[in-house]
Amino acid sequence: MTPLALSRIPSDEMQPVVRPRAEHNISRRHIDADAVKVLYRLHNAGYTAYLVGGGVRDMLLGQTPKDFDIATDAHPNDVKKLFRNARLIGRRFRLAHVVFGPKIIEVSTFRKKTDVLDPDEQDILIRRDNTFGTAEEDALRRDFTVNALFYDIGTFSLIDYVGGLEDLELKLLRSIGDPKIRFREDPIRMLRAIKFAARCGLTIEEEAREALISERWEIPKSAPPRILEEILRTMRGGSARRSYQLMRELGVMEVILPRFEKFLASNEENVFEQRMHFWEGLEAVDELRADGVELSAATLLGCLLLPPLRAEAESRGLDLDSPAVVDELLPTFATEMHVPRREFERLRAAIMLQGRLRRGLSHRGARGLPARPGFDEALELFEVSTRSSGEDHELVLAWRELAEDAPPSPEASEPRRRKRRRRRGPGDEHDPRDARESRGDGDENRPDDDDFEGVKERSHDDGRDAHREDDAPRARGDDERVERPHRRRRAHHEETAPSAKEPAAERPRTRDRDPSAD
């Protein structure tokens, strides 16, 4: 019986394949220490706890897992009770994130496989998936057989309900169930199939491949942020070039990135060089990933967008080093990819700085360039460009050395200060600011930019830091004078100091007690 047939029979007839510790290569030494802590705490509390997904797959392939996910029969609220550092997330399905500093261990509850749907229905997209189930049902609801393997921390054995171990040995990426239905339930699975095939060196099984080609126009039904995140993940996995080659080969590029498909399919002479830079840039991203370099989202977007932008500018006779040209061409490409505004601003700054980076350190203003917003992303993008074009890498090293020696910018080195709460005097019965300050401890208690607007304008003239406590005005009324500490001390001295014309015998003794008070 083939794994595909095995995945379609009723669950009550299935018997899992259990591979004991002596028959596989996974050791607890290969698992993240915090993930082991989570597994054992769930296990010791009486719950079933398995390591699942890509972590198991990658370790079986001899690769280093990017993350470690855990599946359990404990419900999300039960997980939260066991871990003080856990938080619950998700609308489509609830998950627990157990936080260890910057690291997150994802813990999900076993869920049931979605009922078999009619492939002739117009809309079978899954929008909610919160029905809890067993480990067996959870395996059947996953996307591909190689991602449905469980590692049991209690027995150190592998549990396989869907034939994933056999598919790994055959280097096959096979869908669990009817691939047409599974892809229409969640079209992002098609992008994941491309990513896994490229990253793990797998061949997409023939039925799944045909379904991917026929159902690829369903992908735009997914939320744009999910599509963009999957695009970025294909670049972070160390197989960016192979992933985008597969996208073109399977017709997915024309669905999600039509402008890129037009650019890559063009036979115009001026496009040829930039097309070569596009593929070599993706290869450079893979090389940096192999060296352990994590590129930011803005840099990865720049690696995709810079070659077609240059080709578009050259075809119009424009210079992409001009900020006006960047502002004219970039929004069209970024809108197609649904780039968030924050990443768009970083991407825009990185592209605009490319010309100044190419001119080297001798031009005017080079010393102050590392303090410019977006410089880090610009330098990363410049390094990818030099690798793809074969330019001198010494210039990248020179810029990096200058950036390391340059002082940090005020925005990066000094966090925004919270307003100090003014102490109440004897006559202060109510301060209107108390209502604002008593709302909570979140960002709403921090000063708004408008509160420092006048100080910011002044700081450009006299060069002083606009956010020093002694210079920053308190939030008072317009008719109330703001006194600085040194002025208050001087006023107090003038009130208490004796007059020079006053005889010494008649001067009041400010520190001695009045004897008559006894």
Secondary structure, 3 states (H helix, E strand, C coil): CCHHHHCCCCHHHCCCEEECHHHCCCCHHHCCHHHHHHHHHHHHCCCCEEEECHHHHHHHCCCCCCCCEEEECCCHHHHHHHCCCEEEECCCCCEEEEEECCEEEEEEECECCCCCCCCCCCCCCCCCCCCECCHHHHHHCCCEHHHCEEEECCCCEEEECCCHHHHHHHCEECECCCHHHHHHHCCHHHHHHHHHHHHHCCEECHHHHHHHHHHHHHHHHCCHHHHHHHHHHHHHCCCHHHHHHHHHHCCCHHHHCHHHHHHHHCCCHHHHHHHHHHHHHHHHHHHHHHCCCCCCHHHHHHHHHHHHHHHHHHHCCCCCCCHHHHHHHHHHHHHHHCCCHHHHHHHHHHHHCHHHHHCCCCCCCHHHHHHCCCHHHHHHHHHHHHHHHCCCCHHHHHHHHHHHHCCCCHHHHCCCCCCCCCCCCCCCCCCCHHHHHCCCCCHHHCCCHHHHHHHHHHHHHHCCCCCCCCCCCCCCCCCCCCCCHHHHHHHHHHHHCCCCCCCHHHCCCCCCCCHHHC
